Amino acid sequence: MTNTKLLMSKREVASALSVSVRTVENLIFRKELVVRKIGRRTLVPATALKSFVRRNHETQPRVATTGLANTEGP
């Protein structure tokens, strides 16, 4: 039997993808990354991570949220 991990934590996935844990959480929320729940832990199957990496991903535009009203004068 090999020592290949079947499931990875969000931190391990973030490290493998060179992104933050928050980015991984966003991918999970948008259902772009499949997860398995075991107890309170959220784990990503290694096969799901490989499938995610193989897909083509379009960049999502970021919405500016400065919280400032229009400051231009009349």
SULWO-V773196 format. One record per residue. N is the residue number from 1. RES is the residue in one letter. OMEGA is omega in whole degrees, -180 to 180 (NA if undefined). NEAR is the number of other ideal C-beta (glycine too) atoms within 8 Angstrom. D_LAST is the distance of its C-alpha to the last C-alpha in Angstrom with 1 decimal. Layout:
N/RES/OMEGA/NEAR/D_LAST ; N/RES/OMEGA/NEAR/D_LAST
This chain:
1/M/-178/2/73.2 ; 2/T/180/3/70.2 ; 3/N/179/4/67.8 ; 4/T/179/5/64.7 ; 5/K/177/7/62.3 ; 6/L/-178/5/61.6 ; 7/L/-179/10/58.6 ; 8/M/177/11/55.9 ; 9/S/178/10/53.6 ; 10/K/179/11/49.8 ; 11/R/178/7/50.1 ; 12/E/178/9/52.8 ; 13/V/179/13/50.7 ; 14/A/179/12/47.7 ; 15/S/-179/7/50.0 ; 16/A/-178/8/51.6 ; 17/L/-177/10/48.2 ; 18/S/176/4/46.7 ; 19/V/179/6/43.7 ; 20/S/176/6/42.8 ; 21/V/179/8/44.4 ; 22/R/177/6/41.0 ; 23/T/177/10/40.7 ; 24/V/178/15/44.2 ; 25/E/177/9/43.2 ; 26/N/178/8/40.2 ; 27/L/178/10/42.7 ; 28/I/180/13/45.0 ; 29/F/179/6/42.3 ; 30/R/178/6/41.3 ; 31/K/175/6/45.1 ; 32/E/-179/7/45.2 ; 33/L/-178/12/47.9 ; 34/V/179/8/50.9 ; 35/V/173/10/52.2 ; 36/R/176/9/55.2 ; 37/K/173/8/55.3 ; 38/I/-173/6/58.4 ; 39/G/179/4/58.3 ; 40/R/-177/3/55.0 ; 41/R/174/7/54.7 ; 42/T/-176/9/52.5 ; 43/L/-180/11/54.3 ; 44/V/176/17/53.6 ; 45/P/180/12/56.7 ; 46/A/179/11/57.4 ; 47/T/178/6/57.7 ; 48/A/179/11/54.2 ; 49/L/178/14/52.8 ; 50/K/178/8/54.7 ; 51/S/179/9/53.5 ; 52/F/-177/10/49.8 ; 53/V/-178/7/50.2 ; 54/R/-178/5/51.8 ; 55/R/175/6/48.9 ; 56/N/-177/3/46.1 ; 57/H/176/5/42.7 ; 58/E/180/4/39.4 ; 59/T/178/4/36.5 ; 60/Q/177/4/34.1 ; 61/P/179/4/30.3 ; 62/R/179/4/28.8 ; 63/V/179/4/25.8 ; 64/A/179/4/23.3 ; 65/T/-178/4/23.2 ; 66/T/-180/4/21.1 ; 67/G/-178/3/20.3 ; 68/L/175/4/16.8 ; 69/A/177/3/13.9 ; 70/N/-176/3/10.8 ; 71/T/-180/5/9.6 ; 72/E/180/3/6.8 ; 73/G/179/3/3.8 ; 74/P/NA/1/0.0
